[in-house]
Amino acid sequence: MDRVHYAGDHFLTGSRIARALLEYAAALARFGSASSVDIPVRHDDGSDGTATILVGPASQLISEHVDHEGDEIIDEALVERLRGLTAELAPIRPVVVDPNSNTDRPVDYDWTDEV
């Protein structure tokens, strides 16, 4: 589990969720953008809930791993969604093609066809 410090408070969430949240916040900050994300959390009384986090250029998030009794909070769909959103904000990088590969085949387009 990770304790995430945010806006003068903190909450517990799964370690993979916390890492994905911080990576997404960093990507948003690079673009000067913001977004809100619903995160599954564990309250101090041990109950589970959801927190809505606003992340962006001014977000000051800190995540620390903590030993915590109880099950790790897991939400793979959320982690994958956050990673996908982070990837969408990544800079475009050139793709290197092996000049010796036989994958370059001419494509026969009929440019007169209507779409």
N, C-alpha and C positions, 0 to 999 in steps of 0.2 A: 504494500500500500504506500501511497505517497500523500504527504500533507502539502497542499498547495496554499500558499499565502497570497491573498488577493484583497486589495482595497481595505487594508487594516484588519482583515479577518483571515480565517483559514478554514479549509475543509479537507476531508479525506476522500480519496478516490483511488481507483486502480492505478498501478504504476504505468502501464502501457497507455492508459487514458491521459494521465498527467503529461507524459512525454509528448504524445501526439498534440495535446492542447498547447504546450509551449512551442512546439515546432510551427504550429499553425499561427500562433500569436506573432512569432518572429517573422514569418512570411508576410502576414498582414502589415506589420510595422514597416517592412521594406517598401511597401507600396503606399504607405500612408493611408491605409484603409482600416475598417473595423467591421466586426461581425459579432453576433451573439450566438452562443453555443449552449445547449442544454447538456449538463454533465451529471451522471449518477454520482451521488455522494453518500457518505455514511456520517450521520450526526453523532454528536458526543454521547447521546443516550444509546447508541448502537443501532438505531433505526436507519433505514435507507430512504433516500429522497432524491430530489433533483434540484440542481442549482443552475440558474441561467447566468452565464458569464459573458460580459462584454469584453472582447479582446480587440486590441488595435495598437496604434502607435504609442499611446500613453499608458498601456497596460504594464503594470509592474507585477509580474508573476514570479514566484519562487516556488520550486518544488523540491521537497526533501523526502527521501525514503525513510519510512518509519516501520518499526516492528509493531504490528497491531494484531490483537487477538481477533479471530473471526476470518471469514472468507474474503479473499481478494475480490474487489469489484471488477467484473469483466464485462465488457461491451465491445466485442470485436467489430460489430457493424459501425459503431461510432468511431472506433480507431481507424478503420478503413476509410470512412467518410472524411475524417479530419486529414488523413494522409492524402486522399484524393484532392481535397481543397487546397492543401499545401502544395501539392504537385502542380496544380493549375496556376499557382502564383510563382512557380520557379522560372528563372530566366530561360530563354530558348537557347539551346546549345546545338551546334552543328552535329550532324550525323556523319560518321565516317563509314564509307562504303569500300569494301575490299575490291580493288580494281581487277583482281584475278577471279572474282566470283562470277558465276554464270547466271546471275539473277536479273541482269539488265536485258530485258526483252522488249522489243518495240511494242507499243500499245496501238492497236488499230481503232482510233476514235473516228466516229462519223460526226464531224462538227456541224453538219447540217441538221442533225436530229434535234427536235425540240425537247426541252426538259419538262 
